[in-house]
């Protein structure tokens, strides 16, 4: 109550002066919602006005998309989400839409809306461009060179983060994998000397989780009230505090690197150094590197952890698949002198198939290809996209469509391996069967996005995920706790689904390993 009182005391006159205006706008939105796309069918109208539909979406988001997809699979439809009406595009329009210029269909503005950048002090376009440049130009191109280091860090980190496991030992998977991913990624992002520092782990892990919490809590406010709600949302204040602490930790690290560069010392081969080498070229200050490092951690650590956790939850209830994958890993390593090279990882095609099938069964988010319509445009089928709307695609429903994949409700570990080998019918008719790889993006499988703005870090993520899974499966047996045989159910909220972060899996070290 003291916080509220202080805010009201400081900002009382401002709040009073805008109350009438905000109330008028809010009531208009409440009653009428958005009308610019009224020719596009609206799903969820039975719930009532826009505000009632928005609240229903929080608990029934999946049902909104399911109904729309079933009724309007080949045409666009609308639904009311947390930020207002969205337009959901059918798959056959995505190739056309992805070719529209960025000043018409804007991904950066979409991120601003989805992640509340305005209120969280984020969304600097120059930093985003710089980060993408470093990921594409340095990180991805260095994967073959740095893979041996990544492999060594993975083996070391897994031993450190897991208990001895001489006998069956319960492990909270998500929390354990989160520290693994943060440490392994950190070895490449900031160097092996700092990646195990509790300060670094706190910054990289805590910032990501607090960002998710801040966005989630802020979106519980109606969009017209979030500029006020920001001051009554402790999670937002926590995020700003995290950012300040992370900058305090990273600044001296950057200063030490600068001093070493000036002294002509041999410099580390890591992402921080690649950034330092190019920061002047982009007209950025060293201080912005701390923010860029935070953004890099936020973009990679959380998503990779979720993916690995989902896959382990899928594997632990399928011991026959674990044995098949383990045997493949052993055979591949035997052919590569026991070293997990980039080529060895590529040759683990059954593992790749399991990873992609897990993504298909557990898409994480119902939607992909989120864009903001900056300028109105009419598509080839007559669909008109008014300016100011968010557009998206119902990715999670596409990958479980029987017209796209046979028996879509069944987890088939070999599905994408057989499609790559040409030993099963490809309903999509791809000429290039390598389009069924884990890292490939198509309009039919958009886990990593689609088009020119697809996730630039997916190649690094794929290598890291394979290394973690291969090492775990080689070194450890896994099984469910006594009495449990079914896969842990995902937790759903709105359009998102994620693994239960509290669940345990039993680990036991394999007696003989590679």
N, C-alpha and C positions, 0 to 999 in steps of 0.2 A: 504493500500500500504506500510505503514511503516513496518508492520509485514513481508510482502513478501520480502522487501528490506533487512531486518535484517537477515532473513533466508538465502537469497542468499549470503549475505556477509559472514555469518558464515560457510555456507556449500558449497559455490560455487565450490571450487576445487574438493570436493567429487562428487558433482552432475556432473561436467564436465567429471570426470574420468570414470563414469559408464554410461554416456549417450549413447555411441555407443553400448555397450553391451545390455542395456535395449531396445534400439530401435530395435536391431536385434531380440531379443526374442519377443518383442511386435509384430513386423511385422509377424514373423512366426506364432504366436498365432492367429493374426488377420486373416491370410490367411487360416490356416489349422486347428486351434483349436486342440482338443485332438483326438488322433487316436487309442489309445489302445483298445477301445471297438467298433471298426468300424463294427464289425459283428452284433451289436445290432442296430435296426432301429432308425434313428434320426428323431425326430419331429421338424418341423420349418425350414427345409432346404430351403424352398422357400424364406426365408428372406435373404439368402446369406451366407456370411462367419460368422465365430464365433463371431466377434465383433458386426455385425449387428443383429445376433440372440440374443446376450446378451442384446442389447438395446431394441429389440422388446419385450423381456421377461418382462422388467420393467413395461410396460403398458398392455401387453397381456399374462401375466403369466398363468392366469386361462385357456385361450384358448389353450395354449400349452398342459397343462395337460388333458384337455377335449378331444382334438383331439387324443392324445396318448392313453388315456383310451378307447375311442371308437374303435380305430383301433387295439389296442394290449392288450386288457383286460387280456388275459391269458398268455402273455409273456412280457418280459422286453422291455422297450424302453428308448431312450435317449432324453434329451433336454438340451439346453444351457441356464444356469441361470447366476446369477451375478458372481459366482465363477468358471464358466466353465461348462463343461458337467457333467450332473448327470445321474445316471441310476435309473429308476423308476421300482420297482419290482412288479409283480402281487401278489395278495393276497395268492395264493396257495403256494408260495415259502417262505412266511414269517416264518412259523413254522420251516422250515429247517434252514433258515438264523439266526434266533434268537438263535439257539443252537450252532452256531459257537463261538469259543473262542474269547476273547477280543483282543488277539494279531493278529487276522485275521480281525475281524470286530470291529473297535474301535469307541466307542461313544465319548470318551474324545477328540480325534483328530477331530471328526465331530463338536463338540462344538467349538473347537479352530477355525475351518474354518468358521463356521456360524456366530460366534460372534466376530471375529477379535481379539481374545485374545492376539495375538502376539503384536499388536499395541496398545492395551488398558491396558496392564500390568495386565492381568488376566489369569485364567486357571491353577492356582497352584493345581496340582493333590492331594497333601497331604491335602490341605484345603477342597477340594471337598469330599474326602473320609471321612474326619472328620465330615463335615456337614451332609452327608448322614447317617453316623453312629448315630449321635445325633438325627436326624429326625426319623429314624427307631427304634432306641433303647430306646429313651426317649420320644420324642413328641408323636409318634403314640401310644406307650404303656401307655401313661398317659392320653389319651383322656377321658376315663370314669371319672378319678379323677378330671381333670381340667374343665370338661364340665360345671359345675355349675358356675364357674368363667367366662368362656367364654360367657355363656348365660347372666349373669349379666352385663358384659362389653358391650355386644351387645345392650341390652336394653338401657343402660345408654348413649352409644355413639350415637345411632340413635336419641334419644331425643335431644342430644347436637348439632348434625350436621344438623338436619332438623329445619326449622322455626316452629313457633307455629302451623301453618296450621289449624287455627280455621275455615277458609273458604278455598276454592280452591286456592292453592299457587303454582306458578311455581318453579320448582327445576331443576337445571342442574344436571342430574342424574350422569354422569360419575365423575365429579369433587367432588360431594358430597359423592358418594360411595367410591371414592378413599381415602378420609380422614377417612371415617368409617372403611374401611378395614385396613388401616395403624394403626389406633388407637387400634382396636380390636385385631389385630395380635400382635401389640406391647405389649399389656397387658400380653401376654404369652411369647413373645420373650425377652422382657427386663424389664417387670414389670409394674404394674399400676401407680407407682409414676412417671415414665418417659414417658409413652406411649402418654401422651397428651402434652408433651413438644413440643413447636414449633421447637426447635432445632432438636428433634428426628424426627418429621414429615417431616421437610425439608430434613433431611438426607435420610430417608427411601423412601419418595416419589420422591424427586428431583433426587436422584442417579439413581433410576430405569428409570425415564423418560429420563434423560440425557444419560444413557447408550443406550437406544433405539435410541435416536437421533444420537449419535456418530456412532453407527453401521450403521444406515441407510445412513448417509452422507458419511461415509468412503467407503461404498460399491458402491457409485456412481462413484468412481475411478475404473479403470481397476485393477484387482488383482495384476498385475505386477508393478503398480505404487503406491500402497497404502502405501508402506513404506515411500514414499515421500509425498503423499497426506495427511498422518497423520499430517504433520507440517503445512498444509494449511487448516486444518479442525478445526475451533474454537470449535465445539461440543466435540472434543476429549480433548482439553485443559480444557473445562468446566467439563468434567467427572473427570479428574485428580484433579481438584480443589475441586470438591465435595467429592472425596475420602479423600483428606487431611483434609477437614473440619469435615467430619464424624469421622475420627480417633481422631481428636482433642476433639470432643464431647464425644466419647466413652471411651477414655483412662482413664480419672478420674473416670468414672463409674466402670470400671474394677478394678482400684486401690482400690476404696472404698470397693468393694466386697472382694478383697483379704485381706484387713485389717480386715473386719468383720469375715472372715473365720479364720484368725489367732487368733482373740480374742475369738473364740468359740461361736459366736452368732448364733442364729437360722437363717438359710439362706432361701431366697425366693425359691419358687418352679416354676422356669421359665427356658426358654431355655438358657439364658445367664449363669445361675448357673450350668445347666447340662453341658455346655461347659467347664466352669471353673473346674468342678469336673474331667474332662477327658482330659484336654489339655496336661497335663504332660505325660499321657499314649501315646499320639500320637506324642510326641516330638515337640510340637509347643509352641511358646511363647505367652504371654498374648497379645502382640501387634497384633498377627495374629487373635485374637478373634474379633477385630473391623472389620477386613476384612470379617470374616466369618459371622458376624451379617449383614453386608451390603449385602453379597451374599444371605443370607436367606431372607432378605426383598425383594431383587430383584427377587428372584425365586417365591415368593408367592404373594406379594401385587398387582403387575400389572395384573397377570393372573386371580386372584380372582376377581379383580375389573371389568375386561373385561367380565368375566362370569356372574356376578351379573347384570351388565348393559344390556347385551344381553337378559337375562331372563326377566328383567323388561320391556324391549322394546317389548318382545313377549307377556307378560301378559297384558300390558296396553291396547292393542287393542283386548283383549279377556276377557271382563268383566264376561262372564259366567264361564270361567275357574278360574278366580280370586275367584268367589264365591264358586266353588267346592273345591278349595284348602283351602280356609279359613275355610270352614266347616270341612274339614278333620283335619286341625290343631286344631280346637276347640275340636273335638271329641277325638283326641289323647291326648291332654292336660287334658281333663276331666278324662281320664283313668289313668293319671300319676300324679294326685294331682296338676295339674296346673304347673308342673315343666318340663322344656325341658331337660330331661335326654338324655343320649346317646340312650337308648332304645326308648324313645319317638321320637327322630329324625329318627331312623330306621323305626319306624311304620308310618312315614309320606311318604307313598309309592307313593301317587299321586304327591306330591311335588317332590319326587325323579324322577318320570317319566317326569314331566315337565322340570326339570333341564337337564335331559339327552336328551330329545327331542329338547330343545333349543340348546344344544351342537351339536346335529346332524344337525339341520338346519343352525347353525352358527359355523362351525368348527374352525374359527379363522385363521388357516393356512391350506392351501391345502394339506400339506404334514405332515407325521409323520415318525417315525422309521428312522431318519437320522443316518447314520453310515459312517465311513471312511474305505475304504478297505485298510488295512495295508499290507496284503499279498494276492497275487492272489489266487483265488479259483474258481473251476468249480462246479456248482450246479447239482442236480440230473437230471434236464431236459436239461442239456448241456449248460446252460447260463454261460458264463465265465465273472467273475468280476475281471478286472485288478487292480493291486495295484495303489493307488493314486486317485481313483475315490470316489465320494460321492454316496451313494445309499440311497433310500428312498421309501416310499409307498404313493400312492395318496389317503390318508385317506378321504378327503372331498368328493371324487367321490364315494368311496366305500359305505359310509353311505347314499348316495342318489341314490344307485343302486336299481332298482326294483327287482333284483334277491336276494337282501339282506333284504330290507324292502318294504312292500307293500305301494303303494301310497306315494312314498318318497318325493314328492314335497308338500305334505300336512302336516301342523303342527298338529299333533295328540297328545294332552296332555296325553291321556291314553295309548299311544302306548306301552311303556315299562312296565306299570302297568299290562296291559292285557297279555303281554308276560310273565311276572313273575307269573301271576295267572294261566297261561295256558288257558286263554279264547279266545286267538286269535292264528292263525297259525304261528308257528315259522319257517320261511323259512331257518333258520340256523340250526335247529334241535338240539339245545342245550339240553343236558340231565339235566344239572343243570340250572334251570330257574333263579337262582340268578345271573347268568352271565349278566343279563340285568339291574343290578344295576348301579347307577351313577358312583361308584368308580371302577367298574370292568374293567379290560383291556383284550381285545381279539384281534385277528388279524382282526376282523370285525369292531371293534370300538376302535380306538387307541388314543382317545383324550388325555389320560394320558400316552401315550407311549405303549410299548409292550415288554414283556420279562423281564429279570432280571433287566433291567435298567428303568423300569417304574417309573413314578414320585413317590418318596417315601412320599411326603407330601400330597398326594391326599385325605387321610382320614381326616386329619386336615382341608384341604380346603373344603371338602364336609360338614363337621360339621359347619364350619363357614358360608358357603353359605346358608345352611338350616336355621341356626339361624337368619341371617340377613333377609332372605326372609320371614320367618315365623313371625318375629316381625313386619316387615313392613306391611305385609298383614293383620295381626291382628289389628294393630293400625291405619292404614291409608287406605282410599280409594284412588285409582289412576285413572286418565283418561288423554286422549290426550288433548292438547290445542284446543280451539274452531276452528272448520273447518277442523281438521285433523282426519282422520279415519284409514289411512294405517300405518303399522309399519314403523318406521324410517329405511331407507335403510342403509346397511353396507357400509363402505368405503373400497375400494379395492386398493391394491398396490402389483404388482407382484403376489406372491403366497399367500399373506396374506389378510385377511378381518377383520375389526374391527368396533365396534359401533361408530357412530358419537359422539365425546365427547362434542359437543356443544348443543345437543338437550335437551329440557325441557319436563318434565312430571308434570302434576298438582297433588298435594297431598292435602288431607283433612283428618284431624284426625277423626277416627271413634268415634261416641258418646259413645258407650259401647264396652268395650274390655276385654280381658282376662288378 
